[in-house]
Amino acid sequence: MTNIEKVKNLYEENYRCIRYENDVNGSMIIYFKNFEKEKIEEISSSDSEEIDELKAFIDEN
């Protein structure tokens, strides 16, 4: 499963992005929270095209 598929699944399960950050190696870590269950998940990527796609999806939703 790709990271974009994982993000879409998280959104279907009522998770929302609470923040994202870049590390020193150029990777991005995105944090998602389900406020009903009080659970947090994270996804990381170092692929710049995938990062752009993930950001675009998050910004649209």
N, C-alpha and C positions, 0 to 999 in steps of 0.2 A: 504494500500500500504506500502510495506517495504521501509526502507531507501535506499537499493540498487536499488530498482525500481525507487525511486524518483531521485536518482543520474543519472541513465540511461536516464530518461526522461529529466532531465536538460541538459545533454550532447546532446540529440537529439534537444533540443531547443537552441543550441549553447552557453550554459553556460560552463564555464571552472573553475576548482578549482584555486583559487587565494591564498589560505592558509588554514592551519588547525592548531588547537591548542588544547592542553589538559588543562582542568581546574583542580582545586585542588581535585575534587571528582573523578577523573579518567575518566570523560566523555570527549568526543572529539567533538569539534565544527568545521565544515567544511564550508568554505565560497566559493560560486560560483558566477561568474560574467558573464553576457551577455554583451559583449563589444559593440554590435550594439545598444542595447536598453539602455545601462548604468543602468542595474538593478542588484541587488545583492540578492542572496538567501542564506540561511544557513540551515544546517542539523546538528542535534546533536545526539549522541549515547553514551550509557554507557556500551553497550554489547561488550566485548573484541573481540569475534569472528566476530561480524558485523563490528567493526572498522577495523579489519584486511582485511576483504572482501572489504570494502569501499576503503581503502588505495591501495589495489591491483588493483582495477578497475581504480582508478585515475592514478596510476603509468603507467598502460597499455595504457591509453588514454591521 
